[in-house]
Amino acid sequence: MKMLRKTICAMALGAATLAPVMSTTVFAAPVAASEQQATANLVKQLSGIKSFTANFEQTTKVTNPKATQKKGLSAQHMNQTFKGVMKVQRPGKFYWETTSPSKQTIATTGKTVWIYDPDLQQAVRQSLDEQVANTPALLLSGNTAQIMKSYRITQPNKSKTYYTLYPKSDDGVFQSLTISFGAKNAPTLMILQDSLGQTTNVRFNNVKVNASIPASTFNFVPPKGTDIIDQ
């Protein structure tokens, strides 16, 4: 961001002393990239990630209580912090395990997504396209061509490596998704604004980019006795 400095010096006419020097600082507004530039920059950013592992901390807060109440969600669903681990192997492989305060596993090898809840002994089997709307972090494992097809990509400040994506379809759960990248192209933060009046922040730490991940990590096999639900 460019910073312009303007110093105003005033001297009272006829006075023998110099008036105090006043200094004001003016900040230039950030310059956004064009949509074409933003798309190219994000594709380049993601292309540098072959694999990605990190611990995550996800917090959801209510930004529009009235909208949330209309959807029948109570306060117990909100303002919670979930912790766990995420692993990505591009293209298409994704593993997300929530370890606290409750356990849940989401895994896919590129076509079918498994959502496993050990407390309920239940596993939901879904198509990848449907689950991306509910688990935006899946985008990090996705095909860049599909991302370009499905989302309008913006870069609010072309000198900063963060991007805001807007779904081109009105069918998705979320209205916007911001992804911020740090050193070595590593994602550091995701901010999700959804249609339920909630803001979800996902912070990544202990990040490792392009480390080897066993292929078996993404192959989910429901434990014996698990109730399987197809959606």
Sequence and secondary structure as in RCSB ss.txt:
>XXXX:A:sequence
MKMLRKTICAMALGAATLAPVMSTTVFAAPVAASEQQATANLVKQLSGIKSFTANFEQTTKVTNPKATQKKGLSA
QHMNQTFKGVMKVQRPGKFYWETTSPSKQTIATTGKTVWIYDPDLQQAVRQSLDEQVANTPALLLSGNTAQIMKS
YRITQPNKSKTYYTLYPKSDDGVFQSLTISFGAKNAPTLMILQDSLGQTTNVRFNNVKVNASIPASTFNFVPPKG
TDIIDQ
>XXXX:A:secstr
  EEEEEE    TT SS    EEEEEE       HHHHHHHHHHHHHT SEEEEEEEEEEEES HHHHHHTT  G
GGSS EEEEEEEEETTTEEEEEEEESS EEEEESSSEEEEEETTTTEEEEEEHHHHHTT GGGGGGS HHHHHHH
EEEE SSTTSSEEEEEESSTTSSEEEEEEEE GGG EEEEEEEETTSEEEEEEEEEEEES    GGGG     TT
 EEEE 
